[in-house]
Structures are given as C-alpha cells and as structure tokens.
Amino acid sequence: MIINKAKEKSVIWKFTNKGNLIVTIPSGGKYTIKELWNDMGYEEQILNRGLRENGIMFVEQIMDLKFKNILSWQHIQTIRPKRGRPPGWYTHINQNKNFATNIIQEKLKEYYIHNLNIFNNLTKKHISTKKLWIAHKDNNELIIGKEHKKGKQEDNKKGMQQMKHYNIITKNLEPTSVLIPCEGCEINIEDKNEECIYRIDKDKKDKIEIPVIYSKTSTSSTATRSFKNRIRMNVKDLYTATDLMENYMRNQEDDIMDNLSNTIEEEDIREKHKYQKIQKWIKCEDEDIVILLDIKEKLKHRKQVKVYTDGSLETTLTESIMGFGWVIPEVKNYEGLTFRGNIKNFPSSTRAELMAIFTTLIVMPTKSKVIIYTDSTCAIQNMKTIMEKINTREIGIKNKNPILLQMINDIMKEKKLKVICHKVKAHSGDKYNEIADSLAKIPGFVKGIKNNIFEGTLITLNYNSITSLNFIPTWKSTPIETPIKDAIKEINRIKSMLNFKYQERFKHIMSSTKCREIDWDLTFKTKHPSKITSDTTNKEDSSRRSFAIKLLCEELPTLSRRYVHKPNLYNSSSCVLCDESIEEDNMHVFTCKRKGNIDPIKGLNNKFKEILMEKIKKEESNIDIKVIWEHINEIDILNYSYEKDYTLSKNYSDLTFFDIIKGFVPSIITTKVIKICKYKKVKAKKIIIDAMEEFQQILKQIWKERCDKVIEWEVNNGITNKDKRIKQTKEKLNTNNQVVKTSNIRKRNNYNINNLKIIEEKDPK
C-alpha cells in the first residue's frame, strides 16, 4: 500500500547493484486472488476466509517461477504455520487447475518479461528452521547445504562459511522434496566420512536461501513418510532459479573481462581502479578525486587516525546548500590534510556533518581505528544508531538521511573500520576544530548570492554501491533521504499547499513580486490553528479557522459582497459606520475610522510589533528587549507610513502591512526572527505562528464589533435574518429586483419620516 501511494506521487524505485539480480527484484503482484475468483465465476463468500490470516493477496504467490503450474499448498509461503487441510478457496482453484492456469497465463503474459514470476524473492530470509539452508550451482551440479554449527575451528578461513552437504532423493529419476545428509563426496573438506562438510564464500552472489522444514508431510511423489528435511518450494523452480543466477553472474564476469581487455597498459588499469574505488561511493570532479587519492596514499600505513569534521548550512530565498569539511592533524611532516565540498537536497546541518564523516571514511586504511571529533550531537547519535543497529533495515524506516547512513554502514563493514566519535564544544578555541569550521563554510555565499567559487564543488552519493538494500526510492532522479512514510506525507502537504496557493482568488498575487516575498509554508500553517485531519471537532477552532481563511481570501461577508448577493436588501456597498461614501470591503473593516480622526492601522501596526516582541522575549529571555525592538524596526514592512493607504497598496508591487492584516507572512519577517533567535528555525517559526494567531484574535474582535453595529443598522432598516436567508433564482431575482428594491426604499423612507416626527415632537427647533 505504501509503495502504491508513493508511485501516485511520482516516487520511482531504483535498484542498487544488489537489486539488479533478476530473481531478487522485489515486486508487488499484478493479479489479485479476488480478480481470479471473479474470472472463474465463483462467489466471494468462500474466498474471504483464510486469505488475510495466511498473508496471501496475489495470484503470483501461489504460482511457480514460470507460471506453468499452481504450487502445492505446502510450497506456498504463508504467515502462519500450515495445519490441517488447505482452505476452501485454494481447494476450489486447485480442483480447476487447468482452467485457472490458462486464465492466469493469459492475464500475466503482458505484465512480466520472459514470463518470470519475480514475486518470489528467492534470496529472502526463511525462518522455517534455526539454521540457514543454501542452494547454489558448482560445475553444473546443484549443491544444497545447511549452515554448520559454529565454534572454534582452526581451519575456518576468514570470509568463508562451513556448510553440511545434503542430497535430494529421486524417484523414477525425478527429484523429490526430501533431503538426506551426504556421507562424503569430492567437496568434503574433513577426514570423517559420517558427514560431508564444505566451504562457501559468505559474499557469494549466486547462492539462494531456500525454505526447509523437518516434517513427515510429503510435498512430492515420494514413498518416504517418516520425519525428514523437506524443501518447501518447487524443486524444478530451484533448478531454474540457480540456472538464472549462474547465467547472470557469468554474463557479469564476461562484461568485466571485456572492459579489462580494452585497456592496453597495466598502469592505466591500476589508475582506473584507484579512481573507481572513490567513484564507487561518491560522484564529484576529478580534482576532488585526486585530492582524496593523495590523502589516502599518505594514510595507507596508519593504524589509527584522528579527524576533525564539521558541516554548515546556508539558506537563501531560492535554495539551501550545505558545506562540509574535515582536517587530519599533523600527519608526519604535513601540518594537516584537509578536504571540503558542498551538497544539495534535504538541507540540514546534521546531513552536512554526516557527509563530512562519510568522505573521511573513504580515505581511511582498511582495519584501522578512526577517532572522529565533531561538534554535532545529532551526528554522534546517528553514528551510534548505525553501530548499535543489528537490523540495518530499521535505519530506512525510522531515521532521516537513511541512504547516507546505509552507505556509512556499508563502508565501515567493507573496510572493517572501528569508529569512535567524540563531542567537541563549538568555537571553544580548539585549533583543528576551528580549521574544520572554516572549511565547512561555503565561500560562494556573499550576502545570500553565490559566486563562481561555488561552482564545481558539488558532491553527490553513488547509491548504486549500497549492499544492504535491494532498492531505494527516488523522486525526480533524487534519492529520498527521509523515511518513505514521512516523504509521502510531505509530498501531500506541499501539493495541498500549492493547490491552496494557486487558486483563482490569488491570481493577482501570483503575477507580481509579492508571490516571491511571501513565506507560503508559514502562511498555510497560520490558517489552521489545529491539525486539519483531526477527527475531533471544536466550535471555537472552526470559527478561528473560518475567519482566518475568509480574511485571507477576501471573503468576509462585508456590505460589498452582500450588495452583490442581495441587491434587493442593500441599496449600496458603502460603509454605514463612517461619513465618507467608501466601499466596505475586507480591508475597510480595519481602516474605517468610525467617524473619528484616529488612524486604526497605526494602532494595529504598533500592536503587531508589541506582540512579536513579546513572543520573541518569551522564547529567548536572554536577549535584551531593546535589541529585539531594534531588529523589528529594521523590517520595512512594519514601518507604516500614512501615504500608503489601502487603495494604493492594492496595485503596489511589494508587500505592505495590509498584506499582514490579511494573513500573509512575509519572508523578510521569517528571516529576521530566525536571525534574532540565533538561527533556531523551529523556535522562530513557532514565534511567528503564535504572533499571527494572537494578532488575528485582535482582528476578529474588531470584526465582531463591526458586525454588532451593522446588525443594529440592519434592524433599524427593517432587514431581518429571514430576509437574508431567502434564496432566489436568477430569473426571479432579475424580474422582481426592481419591485422589491422600490418597496424596501419606501419602507426605509417611512421609517425615517416617523423618526423625524418623533424628533420634532420632542424638540420643535
């Protein structure tokens, strides 16, 4: 389900070198059991039993490798142990095996290349027994072995695994599923004849892990009814799979030999090999590879290396770029070996720090001890996660930067490095920490503008070298460096924000420079005081959300809107609370002087500054209030001038304080608050959200006071709620509009004449 949701968001799954093997490609099914059931004309009552419990959903799970036959029930890999007779749905399909097979082959032939069932991942871990069972081909002969007991074995070579050899019992020259121990053959490495032990390379790529269980239930045509080790998969499929693996590996070796034969000189081969060792992990310019190779050559005899690393993050309105650097102090006659680079995508200072650590490990000698000094606590915690995790797959589920962490884990295993991380206090005067800090800073950024120094320094990861994962998710050819669930949520959030941003009502903003000056992310968040997907409802929360959205979209029920919708009740769209005949739109509600001389916008401007200053002081109590006030006054948008009234600001190309009243968050305010909070982005965003929320409460109170006065005016003019709720068709509205409006005017005139008579009686003058 997660993979399908990701595909809907243009997430593409790309295979690593390990995942390129044909029979190890993980895949979901194309043809469900339910669809097959309907195609066979069965009712769904029997089908619903036993599918979920056994973890079976697709037809591919019950088919052999070539889609030629339906597997026996004992061969199908299920979640729970198989006890008793097979479920009814399987029995019904198996009884009509020929008919079902024809339907399946017709449906699946267009889905799978070479008619190969890639749903069955033959190299996955099978937990049918405590020991590991492996099958592979050697000299065109199928060899099946069981993991031999571990212990102190003098002749056990490093990187090799001892296996106990088993043979397959045959009947009428046909292989069965029964396995018996081999009593000795050519591959035996021990002198004893009671059991046959052989060695296999732990990193052998063309081996297949097979499910074997100790049982007396027969899964093939064999007379053996006692308890035996039995293969729980189709033996013919096992032969086919080993052939595929062997052919694939042979083709790979041929390609390598062809490439080597094209080179003429041995020196060129060695140089190319050196480059490939660096390019295996990263992609960068040749100059950077030369630097890393030079450092690697100088460290090749070291058994212990100390290194200081650091990372930095630079953010502008258009992009975020990370810089990293490291220094290895006093290597023999050298003052220090240094390296620096830049990376893009998924910006964070922790990611930059991890990249510094990763590039350091590339040049380290094999089996060496690496002592890393860093000022990043998060990077140290990530490194501890790698070293403590037994199952590395959890890294991709729970941790950020999963691909980078997997590559760090792989290079540590490949080089057999012992890594120790120490925390160094930032800017504490440590000589080499200061050097690493200066290297990490991006020289290309001068006042937020990059120059030519930055060009040619980008370094990217070569994720194809990952050995612990078959495939990784990518979006627009960029590996996703967040857990896939979080990535899908983020994609959905951004798409929702873009749909909100590019509505017809915001079209006038999109065509101006205002669009680039707005922090749309915070603007979107401030419109929703609580999680919009929450199941619980709250009247107060709904009211706040409704007011914020209507104010932003200029959809408050002002007289200008009511005049358009109910011209039979309202004579004009002019404000009824001031002397001037000004149209009452969304902003006039807050600019109206209410027949006075005080400018309300100036008061709102000062109030917003005070709220923002209070929120900053609350979060950063150690900063002097005068310093905060000086920083806030530096924001031009908050320096209100009388000349810029609302009518002029409508056509003004830049943001003004009137846009803040509507609910837009200017990027300049976000940048300034982040700077005041010493670049603590999370805290700065919380300050802005809280300030905007409190300011909107003040605006809502002004709106409420205005509504009370307008309601009083409507009552005095004979406009009731019942009149406002009456819905009229366009035809009726067009024909009766003039009549209703005339009668309404007479009613108001009579009301005004009666008021004048009462006033004359009280005061004849």
Buried (B, 14 or more C-beta within 10 A) or exposed (E): EEEEBBEEBEBBBEBBBBBBBBBBBBBEBBBBBBBBBEBEEBEEEBBEEBBEEBEBBBBBBBBBBBBBBBBBBBBBBEEEEBEEEBBEBBEBBBEBEEEBBEBBBEBBEEEBEEEBBBBBBBBBEBEBBEEBBBBBBEEEEBBBBBBBEEEEEEEBEEEBBBBBBBBBBEEEEEBBBBBEBBEBEEBBEEEEEEBBBBBBEEEEBBBBBBBBBEBEBBBBEBEBEEEBBBBBBBBBBBBBBBEBBBEBBEEBEEEEEEEEEEEEEEEEEEEBEBBEBBBBBBEBBEEBBEBBBEBBEBBEEBEEBBBBBBBBBBBEEEEEBBBBBBBBBEBEEEEBBBBBBBBEBBBBBBBBBBBBBBBBBBBBBEEBBBBBBBBBEBBBEBBEBBBEBEEBEEBBEEBBBBBBBBBBBBBBEBBEBEBEBEEBEEEEEBEBBBBBBBBBBBBBBEEEEBEEEBEEBBBBBBBBBBBBBBBBBBBEEEBBBBBBEEBBEEBEEBEEBEEBBEEEEBEEBEEBEBEEBBBBBBBBBBBBBEEEEEEEEEEEBEEBBEBBBBBBBBEBEBBBBBBEEBBBBBEEBBBBBBEEEBBBBBBBBBBBBEEEEEBBBEEBBEBBBBBBBBBBBEBBEEBEEEEBBEBBEEBEBBEBEEEBBBEEBEEBEEBBBBBBBBBBBBBBBBBBBBEBBEEBBEBBBBBBBBBBBBBBEBBBEBBEEBEEEBEEEBEEBEBEEEBBEEEBEEEEBEEEEEEBBEEBEEEBEEEEEEEEEEEEEEEEE
